Amino acid sequence: MTHQAFAGFPAGRQTVVRVPNSFFTELLPAIDDLAELKVTLYCLWLLNHKRGDLRYTRLAELAADDLLVSGLDTADAEGNGMAALSRGLEQAAARGTLLRIRVQLPGAEIEEWYFLNSAHGREVVERIQRGELHKLAEPLPEHISLQAQRPPIYVLYEQNIGVIQPMVAEELREAERTYPAAWIEDAFREAVELNKRNWRYVRRILERWAAEGKDDGIDWRADASGEDSYEALKRKYVPSGWEDIIKY
């Protein structure tokens, strides 16, 4: 099985999701189905981003998140992400992780709403069951979906070459640190136009431009970290003792 490489958690301040400690001590040891685990984690993330009293989700909202559904393909024997989504929701509700109630808004069909089984979720569900939905005078929650934040070079590789092998991942990250983003995009474009869809060819294009120059007005020698990329490449590709003979 080929694994998609992970670029690592980016530096700097990031949005965090609060996960109750009981998830790790009670739920995680008990969950034995990948679909239920993925759906549970997704709902923890999703409902954490909701605001107001009506922090709920619906099957239609979850199904509209392409990244979630595609990630659930691996949780179904036949690779059916939608089937895995339905199964995961059913199991999370049966376990009690999610609270499921049937709601009918004026002029709409009956829907199943899912709340997190927290103190707040239980209180809101009880109010709805008592017929107090109209007292929750808040707009319906807006749709929230996952957004992939993969390094641009990873996206280029996957779009033009294929699944990233773990051994190639570090080479891609090194190239992204070394060359301007515009060069990397142009190198992939040139390789595709020549029907040379492999990383080795793309890398050679970048190395050639670094050695011979590229008429685009970009000074590639100083990267974002301030390191002199020219000297770094010289140390990498020029054999020791030949520095005065081989010129860049």
C-alpha positions as CSV (number, residue, x, y, z in Angstrom):
1,M,0.0,0.0,0.0
2,T,1.4,3.4,-1.0
3,H,1.3,6.0,1.7
4,Q,0.8,9.7,1.0
5,A,3.7,11.7,2.5
6,F,3.0,14.1,5.3
7,A,4.9,17.4,5.2
8,G,4.8,17.9,8.9
9,F,3.0,20.4,11.0
10,P,3.9,23.9,9.8
11,A,5.7,26.4,12.0
12,G,4.0,29.3,13.7
13,R,0.6,29.8,15.4
14,Q,-2.0,27.3,14.3
15,T,-5.7,26.8,15.0
16,V,-6.2,24.0,17.5
17,V,-9.1,21.8,18.2
18,R,-10.1,20.9,21.8
19,V,-10.4,17.2,22.3
20,P,-11.7,16.0,25.6
21,N,-9.3,13.7,27.5
22,S,-12.1,11.1,27.7
23,F,-11.8,10.6,24.0
24,F,-8.3,9.1,24.5
25,T,-9.2,7.2,27.7
26,E,-12.6,5.8,26.8
27,L,-13.5,6.3,23.1
28,L,-10.3,5.6,21.3
29,P,-9.7,2.2,23.0
30,A,-13.3,1.2,22.2
31,I,-13.6,2.3,18.6
32,D,-12.7,-0.6,16.3
33,D,-13.9,0.7,13.0
34,L,-11.9,3.1,10.9
35,A,-15.0,4.8,9.5
36,E,-16.3,5.5,13.0
37,L,-13.0,6.8,14.1
38,K,-12.6,9.2,11.1
39,V,-16.2,10.5,11.4
40,T,-15.8,11.0,15.2
41,L,-12.6,13.0,14.7
42,Y,-14.1,15.0,11.9
43,C,-17.2,15.9,13.9
44,L,-15.0,16.9,16.9
45,W,-13.2,19.3,14.5
46,L,-16.4,20.5,12.7
47,L,-18.5,21.1,15.8
48,N,-15.6,22.8,17.5
49,H,-15.7,25.4,14.7
50,K,-19.4,26.1,15.0
51,R,-20.6,29.1,17.0
52,G,-23.8,29.8,18.9
53,D,-26.3,27.3,20.4
54,L,-27.1,25.3,17.2
55,R,-23.8,23.6,16.9
56,Y,-24.9,20.6,14.9
57,T,-24.2,18.8,11.6
58,R,-26.2,16.8,9.1
59,L,-25.4,14.0,6.7
60,A,-25.8,16.4,3.7
61,E,-23.2,18.8,5.2
62,L,-20.7,16.0,5.8
63,A,-21.3,14.6,2.4
64,A,-20.5,18.0,0.8
65,D,-17.0,17.9,2.1
66,D,-15.0,16.3,-0.7
67,L,-11.8,16.0,1.4
68,L,-13.7,14.1,4.2
69,V,-15.5,11.7,1.8
70,S,-12.3,10.9,-0.2
71,G,-10.5,10.2,3.0
72,L,-13.2,7.7,4.0
73,D,-12.6,5.7,0.8
74,T,-10.0,3.7,2.7
75,A,-12.5,2.9,5.5
76,D,-14.8,0.9,3.2
77,A,-14.0,-2.5,1.7
78,E,-15.2,-1.4,-1.7
79,G,-13.7,2.1,-1.5
80,N,-17.0,3.8,-1.2
81,G,-16.5,6.9,1.0
82,M,-20.2,7.7,1.2
83,A,-21.0,4.3,2.5
84,A,-18.2,4.7,5.1
85,L,-19.6,8.1,6.1
86,S,-23.1,6.7,6.7
87,R,-21.7,3.8,8.7
88,G,-19.4,6.0,10.7
89,L,-22.3,8.3,11.7
90,E,-24.5,5.4,12.6
91,Q,-21.9,3.9,14.8
92,A,-21.0,7.2,16.5
93,A,-24.6,7.8,17.2
94,A,-25.2,4.2,18.5
95,R,-22.1,4.5,20.8
96,G,-23.4,7.8,22.2
97,T,-20.6,10.0,20.9
98,L,-23.1,11.9,18.8
99,L,-26.7,12.8,19.7
100,R,-29.1,12.3,16.8
101,I,-32.5,13.9,16.7
102,R,-35.1,14.4,14.0
103,V,-36.0,18.0,13.3
104,Q,-38.5,19.5,10.8
105,L,-38.3,23.2,10.0
106,P,-41.3,25.1,8.6
107,G,-41.6,24.2,4.9
108,A,-38.8,21.7,5.0
109,E,-38.4,18.0,5.1
110,I,-37.5,16.1,8.3
111,E,-33.8,16.1,8.9
112,E,-31.5,14.2,11.3
113,W,-29.3,16.6,13.2
114,Y,-26.1,15.4,15.0
115,F,-24.8,17.1,18.2
116,L,-21.8,16.3,20.2
117,N,-22.7,14.5,23.4
118,S,-21.4,17.2,25.6
119,A,-23.1,19.2,28.4
120,H,-24.0,21.9,25.9
121,G,-25.1,19.4,23.2
122,R,-27.4,17.5,25.7
123,E,-28.9,20.8,26.9
124,V,-29.7,22.0,23.4
125,V,-31.2,18.6,22.4
126,E,-33.4,18.6,25.4
127,R,-34.7,22.1,24.6
128,I,-35.4,21.1,21.0
129,Q,-37.3,18.0,22.2
130,R,-39.4,20.2,24.5
131,G,-40.4,22.2,21.4
132,E,-38.1,25.2,22.1
133,L,-36.3,25.3,18.8
134,H,-37.9,28.6,18.0
135,K,-36.3,30.1,21.1
136,L,-32.9,29.4,19.8
137,A,-33.0,32.7,17.9
138,E,-29.8,32.2,15.9
139,P,-29.0,31.8,12.2
140,L,-28.4,28.2,11.1
141,P,-24.7,27.4,11.1
142,E,-22.8,28.0,7.9
143,H,-21.2,25.2,6.1
144,I,-17.6,24.5,7.1
145,S,-15.3,22.2,5.2
146,L,-11.8,20.9,5.4
147,Q,-9.2,22.7,3.3
148,A,-6.0,20.9,2.4
149,Q,-2.8,22.9,3.3
150,R,-0.2,20.8,1.6
151,P,3.1,22.4,0.4
152,P,2.6,23.8,-3.2
153,I,5.4,21.5,-4.5
154,Y,3.5,18.5,-3.1
155,V,0.4,19.5,-5.0
156,L,2.4,20.0,-8.2
157,Y,3.9,16.6,-7.9
158,E,0.6,14.9,-7.2
159,Q,-1.1,16.7,-10.1
160,N,1.6,16.0,-12.6
161,I,3.4,12.8,-11.5
162,G,1.4,10.9,-9.0
163,V,1.4,9.7,-5.4
164,I,4.4,11.0,-3.4
165,Q,6.7,8.2,-2.1
166,P,8.1,8.9,1.4
167,M,11.7,8.8,0.0
168,V,10.8,11.6,-2.4
169,A,9.0,13.8,0.1
170,E,12.2,15.2,1.7
171,E,13.7,15.9,-1.7
172,L,10.6,17.9,-2.6
173,R,10.9,19.9,0.6
174,E,14.6,20.6,0.0
175,A,13.8,21.8,-3.5
176,E,11.1,24.1,-2.2
177,R,13.6,25.6,0.3
178,T,16.2,26.1,-2.5
179,Y,14.4,27.3,-5.6
180,P,11.9,30.1,-6.2
181,A,8.3,29.0,-6.4
182,A,8.0,30.3,-10.0
183,W,10.9,28.1,-11.1
184,I,9.4,25.0,-9.6
185,E,6.1,25.6,-11.4
186,D,7.9,26.3,-14.7
187,A,10.0,23.2,-14.3
188,F,7.0,21.0,-13.8
189,R,5.3,22.6,-16.7
190,E,8.3,22.0,-19.0
191,A,8.6,18.4,-17.9
192,V,4.9,17.8,-18.6
193,E,5.1,19.5,-22.1
194,L,8.0,17.1,-22.9
195,N,6.1,14.1,-21.5
196,K,8.8,13.6,-18.9
197,R,6.6,13.1,-15.9
198,N,9.1,12.2,-13.2
199,W,10.8,14.0,-10.4
200,R,14.3,13.3,-11.6
201,Y,13.7,15.2,-14.8
202,V,12.1,18.1,-13.0
203,R,15.1,18.3,-10.6
204,R,17.5,18.3,-13.5
205,I,15.7,21.3,-15.0
206,L,16.0,23.2,-11.8
207,E,19.7,22.3,-11.4
208,R,20.4,23.4,-15.0
209,W,18.7,26.8,-14.4
210,A,20.7,27.2,-11.2
211,A,23.9,26.5,-13.1
212,E,23.3,28.3,-16.3
213,G,20.8,31.0,-15.2
214,K,17.1,31.5,-16.1
215,D,16.0,34.7,-17.8
216,D,13.2,35.6,-15.4
217,G,14.7,38.3,-13.3
218,I,14.5,36.3,-10.1
219,D,17.5,36.2,-7.8
220,W,17.3,32.6,-6.6
221,R,20.4,32.7,-4.5
222,A,18.9,34.0,-1.3
223,D,16.0,31.9,-0.1
224,A,13.4,32.9,2.6
225,S,15.6,31.8,5.4
226,G,18.5,34.0,4.2
227,E,20.7,31.1,3.4
228,D,22.9,31.5,0.3
229,S,21.4,28.8,-1.9
230,Y,24.1,29.2,-4.5
231,E,26.8,28.2,-2.1
232,A,24.6,25.4,-0.7
233,L,24.2,23.9,-4.2
234,K,27.9,24.4,-5.0
235,R,28.8,22.4,-1.9
236,K,26.3,19.7,-2.9
237,Y,27.2,19.2,-6.6
238,V,30.9,20.3,-6.9
239,P,33.3,17.6,-5.8
240,S,35.8,18.6,-3.1
241,G,39.0,19.9,-4.6
242,W,37.3,21.1,-7.8
243,E,35.9,24.3,-6.5
244,D,38.4,26.5,-8.3
245,I,38.0,24.6,-11.6
246,I,34.2,24.2,-11.9
247,K,32.5,27.6,-12.0
248,Y,28.8,28.3,-11.7
